[in-house]
Amino acid sequence: MIDSSIVIIPTYNEALNVQPMIEKLFELYPQISILIIDDNSPDKTSMVVEALQKLHPRLFLINRAGKLGLGTAYLEGFEWALSKKFKFIFQMDCDFSHDPKDLQNLLNELINQNSDLAIGSRYSESAIRTKDWPVHRLALSYTAAFFLRTFTGLKTRDALGGFKCFRIEALETINLKNIISKGYVFQFEINYKIHSKDLKIIEVPILFSQRVMGVSKMNFGIILEAVNVILILRIKKFTDRLH
């Protein structure tokens, strides 16, 4: 099944991580495809990828004009992957906070449990699985996940997790042009819309590590966007305009 799968990885200033990540993925899964979506990184991340494309025919790159947001990067990647008819579509971070070895487990669980979306979960089974995270970041993330479950009815414990595997049919049910999130809260919005379609979401336990190299892009603006998007989505849900 890996040969009909693609991994979508958005990047911004990930020149230190992108080559090790690409090489590790192809070492583990020689038949997989990889799509890097770079937001015109000042550190020339895209140039690293372009050099690697000469060695890897299954490596693809979308260069964007600037820093347009994580959510819009994934949407562009989804639309590209859907047009190519990949059966399974992964998304993950470039910084090794998601372990490439876990891709196979996500896919296996998706298929074995006949699910539509498998989420690599930091908080499933009543345990917290994070490594080397600052206490304040863990508290913020866990509190946000609890709030989302309580306020929206989404049962997913790790509603903001960014390590996922979709069936193509699940993404095809969603009007991607109606996604309103630009940043990290996109992770919740896509889960919420799949949940609203009565599709099956499962959580697969993973160990989430602090990034290996580079600088975290988490900031207070992300929290403000999250609150705004959640309120809009709930209003749309109650007025039957969530499509």
Secondary structure per residue as TSV (DSSP state, phi and psi in degrees):
chain	resnum	aa	ss	phi	psi
A	1	M	-	360.0	-24.3
A	2	I	G	-60.6	-32.2
A	3	D	G	-70.0	-11.4
A	4	S	G	-109.2	23.0
A	5	S	E	-117.2	152.7
A	6	I	E	-133.3	143.9
A	7	V	E	-107.5	123.3
A	8	I	E	-101.4	126.5
A	9	I	E	-131.9	106.8
A	10	P	E	-74.8	146.1
A	11	T	E	-136.9	145.8
A	12	Y	S	-150.6	113.8
A	13	N	S	55.7	54.6
A	14	E	-	-120.0	31.8
A	15	A	H	-61.0	-30.0
A	16	L	H	-75.0	-27.2
A	17	N	H	-101.8	-27.1
A	18	V	H	-66.2	-40.3
A	19	Q	H	-67.0	-48.3
A	20	P	H	-59.0	-37.4
A	21	M	H	-66.0	-48.4
A	22	I	H	-60.3	-46.2
A	23	E	H	-64.5	-37.6
A	24	K	H	-67.8	-41.7
A	25	L	H	-62.4	-44.4
A	26	F	H	-71.9	-28.6
A	27	E	H	-64.8	-43.7
A	28	L	H	-76.8	-37.4
A	29	Y	-	-135.2	80.0
A	30	P	T	-60.1	-23.4
A	31	Q	T	-96.8	2.2
A	32	I	-	-79.3	160.4
A	33	S	E	-110.3	150.0
A	34	I	E	-129.6	133.4
A	35	L	E	-119.8	116.4
A	36	I	E	-96.9	132.5
A	37	I	E	-119.0	107.3
A	38	D	E	-107.8	134.1
A	39	D	-	-94.4	54.2
A	40	N	-	54.4	52.3
A	41	S	-	-59.5	129.1
A	42	P	T	-60.2	-25.7
A	43	D	T	-84.7	9.5
A	44	K	-	66.8	36.4
A	45	T	H	-52.2	-42.2
A	46	S	H	-62.5	-32.3
A	47	M	H	-68.0	-34.2
A	48	V	H	-63.4	-44.1
A	49	V	H	-65.4	-43.1
A	50	E	H	-59.7	-38.3
A	51	A	H	-65.4	-39.3
A	52	L	H	-71.7	-25.6
A	53	Q	H	-60.8	-26.0
A	54	K	T	-68.6	-21.3
A	55	L	T	-100.5	-22.2
A	56	H	-	-128.8	102.0
A	57	P	T	-67.0	-15.6
A	58	R	T	-95.6	13.1
A	59	L	E	-102.7	126.1
A	60	F	E	-123.6	156.2
A	61	L	E	-140.6	133.3
A	62	I	E	-114.9	119.3
A	63	N	E	-94.6	125.5
A	64	R	-	-108.4	163.1
A	65	A	S	-70.3	-26.6
A	66	G	S	-172.2	-169.6
A	67	K	-	-79.2	97.8
A	68	L	-	-105.0	-1.2
A	69	G	-	108.6	143.7
A	70	L	H	-60.5	-43.6
A	71	G	H	-61.5	-43.9
A	72	T	H	-68.1	-30.5
A	73	A	H	-64.7	-46.3
A	74	Y	H	-64.1	-39.3
A	75	L	H	-61.5	-42.8
A	76	E	H	-64.0	-39.3
A	77	G	H	-66.2	-41.8
A	78	F	H	-60.3	-46.3
A	79	E	H	-62.1	-39.2
A	80	W	H	-64.8	-46.5
A	81	A	H	-65.4	-39.2
A	82	L	H	-62.7	-39.1
A	83	S	H	-66.8	-25.7
A	84	K	H	-92.0	-4.7
A	85	K	T	65.5	35.9
A	86	F	-	-66.6	138.2
A	87	K	S	-76.3	-34.4
A	88	F	E	-129.4	133.1
A	89	I	E	-123.9	115.8
A	90	F	E	-96.2	154.1
A	91	Q	E	-134.6	142.4
A	92	M	-	-160.1	165.4
A	93	D	-	-82.6	160.4
A	94	C	S	-91.7	-9.3
A	95	D	S	-95.0	11.1
A	96	F	S	70.6	12.5
A	97	S	S	-68.2	-25.3
A	98	H	S	-102.5	127.7
A	99	D	-	-81.1	120.3
A	100	P	T	-55.2	-27.0
A	101	K	T	-63.2	-22.1
A	102	D	H	-80.4	-8.8
A	103	L	H	-58.4	-46.0
A	104	Q	H	-62.4	-39.0
A	105	N	H	-65.8	-41.4
A	106	L	H	-58.5	-46.8
A	107	L	H	-64.9	-42.8
A	108	N	H	-60.3	-45.3
A	109	E	H	-67.8	-37.3
A	110	L	H	-58.2	-46.2
A	111	I	H	-73.5	-47.0
A	112	N	H	-63.3	-34.3
A	113	Q	T	-97.5	9.7
A	114	N	T	49.3	51.3
A	115	S	-	-104.4	167.9
A	116	D	S	-102.4	-27.2
A	117	L	E	-145.5	128.2
A	118	A	E	-112.5	127.9
A	119	I	E	-110.8	126.6
A	120	G	E	-71.8	109.2
A	121	S	E	-104.6	132.9
A	122	R	S	-83.4	-16.1
A	123	Y	S	-128.0	12.3
A	124	S	G	-74.0	160.3
A	125	E	G	57.4	36.0
A	126	S	G	58.0	30.4
A	127	A	-	-132.4	150.0
A	128	I	-	-102.9	122.1
A	129	R	-	-118.8	77.1
A	130	T	E	-129.3	149.6
A	131	K	E	-126.1	126.3
A	132	D	S	64.4	25.5
A	133	W	-	-83.8	138.0
A	134	P	-	-60.4	145.3
A	135	V	H	-58.6	-40.6
A	136	H	H	-65.3	-35.9
A	137	R	H	-71.9	-40.0
A	138	L	H	-61.9	-44.3
A	139	A	H	-62.3	-42.5
A	140	L	H	-64.1	-46.8
A	141	S	H	-64.4	-45.7
A	142	Y	H	-67.5	-39.8
A	143	T	H	-64.5	-41.6
A	144	A	H	-62.1	-42.0
A	145	A	H	-63.0	-42.0
A	146	F	H	-63.7	-43.3
A	147	F	H	-60.6	-44.0
A	148	L	H	-62.7	-42.2
A	149	R	H	-63.4	-43.7
A	150	T	H	-69.3	-42.3
A	151	F	H	-83.8	-27.5
A	152	T	H	-111.1	-17.4
A	153	G	-	85.8	-3.7
A	154	L	-	-70.2	125.4
A	155	K	-	-81.5	-12.0
A	156	T	-	-61.2	126.2
A	157	R	S	-74.8	-32.2
A	158	D	-	-112.4	72.5
A	159	A	T	-72.2	-14.2
A	160	L	T	-108.9	8.4
A	161	G	-	-64.5	141.8
A	162	G	-	-107.5	9.7
A	163	F	-	-107.7	108.4
A	164	K	E	-143.4	159.7
A	165	C	E	-134.5	121.7
A	166	F	E	-108.4	145.1
A	167	R	E	-76.3	144.6
A	168	I	H	-58.5	-35.9
A	169	E	H	-62.0	-32.1
A	170	A	H	-67.5	-45.8
A	171	L	H	-67.6	-30.5
A	172	E	H	-68.6	-19.6
A	173	T	T	-79.3	-13.8
A	174	I	S	-101.3	135.3
A	175	N	-	-80.3	97.4
A	176	L	G	-64.2	-24.0
A	177	K	G	-70.7	-15.3
A	178	N	G	-95.6	3.7
A	179	I	-	-69.4	129.7
A	180	I	-	-102.2	-15.2
A	181	S	-	-76.7	137.4
A	182	K	-	-102.2	-33.0
A	183	G	S	-109.6	-143.3
A	184	Y	T	-66.6	-26.0
A	185	V	T	-67.6	-9.9
A	186	F	H	-51.0	-36.6
A	187	Q	H	-57.9	-42.9
A	188	F	H	-69.7	-44.8
A	189	E	H	-59.6	-42.9
A	190	I	H	-67.0	-37.8
A	191	N	H	-63.2	-45.0
A	192	Y	H	-63.1	-39.4
A	193	K	H	-72.6	-34.8
A	194	I	H	-67.3	-42.2
A	195	H	H	-58.7	-40.7
A	196	S	H	-68.7	-17.9
A	197	K	T	-88.0	4.9
A	198	D	T	61.7	31.5
A	199	L	-	-89.2	159.1
A	200	K	-	-89.5	124.2
A	201	I	E	-113.7	131.3
A	202	I	E	-121.8	155.9
A	203	E	E	-113.6	132.2
A	204	V	E	-114.4	120.5
A	205	P	E	-59.6	133.1
A	206	I	-	-134.0	165.8
A	207	L	-	-103.0	119.0
A	208	F	E	-97.3	123.2
A	209	S	E	-107.2	156.7
A	210	Q	-	-63.5	144.7
A	211	R	-	-53.2	147.5
A	212	V	S	-75.8	-49.8
A	213	M	S	-138.6	159.0
A	214	G	S	92.4	-173.4
A	215	V	-	-117.4	135.8
A	216	S	-	-62.8	145.4
A	217	K	-	-104.4	11.4
A	218	M	-	-71.4	134.1
A	219	N	-	-151.8	173.8
A	220	F	H	-66.2	-29.5
A	221	G	H	-59.9	-30.3
A	222	I	H	-64.2	-39.0
A	223	I	H	-66.3	-43.1
A	224	L	H	-62.3	-41.7
A	225	E	H	-63.0	-40.1
A	226	A	H	-60.2	-46.8
A	227	V	H	-61.1	-44.7
A	228	N	H	-63.1	-46.4
A	229	V	H	-65.2	-41.0
A	230	I	H	-61.8	-43.2
A	231	L	H	-62.2	-43.8
A	232	I	H	-63.3	-43.4
A	233	L	H	-64.9	-39.6
A	234	R	H	-66.3	-39.1
A	235	I	H	-63.3	-43.5
A	236	K	H	-63.8	-37.7
A	237	K	H	-63.3	-45.5
A	238	F	H	-70.0	-26.3
A	239	T	T	-99.5	12.0
A	240	D	T	57.8	41.0
A	241	R	-	-121.6	20.2
A	242	L	-	-90.6	103.7
A	243	H	-	-119.3	360.0
